[in-house]
Amino acid sequence: MLIFEHQRISANGRLEIGGCDTAALAAEFGTPLYVMDETAIRNRMRAWHSAFNALYPTGIAYASKAFLTTAMVRIVEQEGLNLDVASGGELYTAVKAGFPADRLVFHGNNKSDDELEMGLRHNVGRLVIDNFHELERLNAFAGARGMKQGVLIRCTPGIDPHTHRLIRTGQEDTKFGFSIKSGDAAEAARRIEASPNLELTGIHCHLGSNLMDATSHLDAVDVMVAFLARLQRDINRTLSELDLGGGLGVRYLPDQRPVSVETFAGSVVPNLIETLDKHGAGRPRLGLEPGRSIVAEAGTTLYTIGAVKEVAIPSAPGKRIYVNIDGGMSDNPRPQLYEARYSAILANRANESPDTQVTIAGKHCETDILISNIDLPLPRPGDILAVQTTGAYNHSMASNYNRLARPAVVLVREGTADLIVRRETLEDIVARDIIPDRLRA
């Protein structure tokens, strides 16, 4: 069983998150339901800021792709973090919530003309250039506006981060960024320097996701600092920013032990300082972009259990018990995409012994398995299942597959639950559909 520090089992045997009874939340708001613990989110943001800034000047930018709503933007702004956005939709959300534009970092490997114009129109602080095509278009668009846009170069450092193959981004064979090894990153810098409407402020990389230690980031420091020093000599000036992206992992299962933020900082920063001094690369401001490590463990998804079915199987123990829930891959596609594994609790019977091995199945027209072979008290129809560590890449990747309505999101804090995303209705699902006149006859 995986219980986080912001959670407890009450005297009546129910799981509480942020002082709220999860069974009561399910009854009030319905299921499936995303529950986000505000205090846990804020504490993680503060941990990142304090751990790194105690050792080296660092700008922490929350990676909004992990989980983004207008309420989440307000939390990021209040905690003093920057905000990393990677699409027009994420940028629009930030703007609608009143986030300071100079603290925005705009990513994306194939930004449209509209997205580039939108970034310029809102004066984003940094725009991360991913390819030569984008470089040329951005310079032209900025020139048409009579402005100069600050940019970072996204670099490919050629590092295999040893995570799932579908969430690796720092190796040579990737759609992201400019290769350092091939010389493309240096060529991008030369072209930016020659572009009258762009100002190169630094370099950026991102290695991959859910990394359990600092090994890959230490490798990235070696590659990126060496390139930074060489680049500064080539362009004959100092760059002020070195961004190492995000990627720190979290606990999805009880036996997982990702490195703490404090230990991570204690490994990365001394190595960074030593490497900067070795190459004479100055003291650029360090940038980091955590997302998953801020919100994942703060999120729990609640489901209502429906049918419980026992089937015969040829292998031991000769049977499998399928526990069907009222959601699945439409609200959490990660098990199907990345073979992600999760821990879960019967929220309304959290004090009972887990004495039965079951498989949690979604309600979609697929082999929609959310969790295989998990030990729980034998579930009954109407029980509430709480799946842990769903704060990152669940709400943000949710779909309407089988035309299921996407869940509501509640933010809990000190016994209070606030709705921050309402549940979709069936009318919402068909609201954008159009029947051509020729089909109305």
Secondary structure, 3 states (H helix, E strand, C coil): CCCCCCEEECCCCCEEECCEEHHHHHHHHCCCEEEEEHHHHHHHHHHHHHHHHCCCCEEEEEEHHHCCCHHHHHHHHHCCCEEEECCHHHHHHHHHCCCCHHHEEECCCCCCHHHHHHHHHCCCCEEEECCHHHHHHHHHHHHHCCCCEEEEEEEECCCCCCCCHHHECCCCCCCCCEECCCCHHHHHHHHHHCCCCEEEEEEECCCECCECCCHHHHHHHHHHHHHHHHHHHHHCCCCCEEECCCCECCCCCCCCCCCCHHHHHHHHHHHHHHHHHHHCCCCCEEEECCCHHHHCCCEEEEEEEEEEEEEECCCCCCEEEEEEECCCCCCCCHHHHHCCCCCEEEHHHCCCCCCEEEEEECCCCCCCEEEEEEEECCCCCCCEEEEECCCCCCCCCCCCHHHCCCCEEEEEECCEEEEEECCCCHHHHHCCCCCCHHHCC
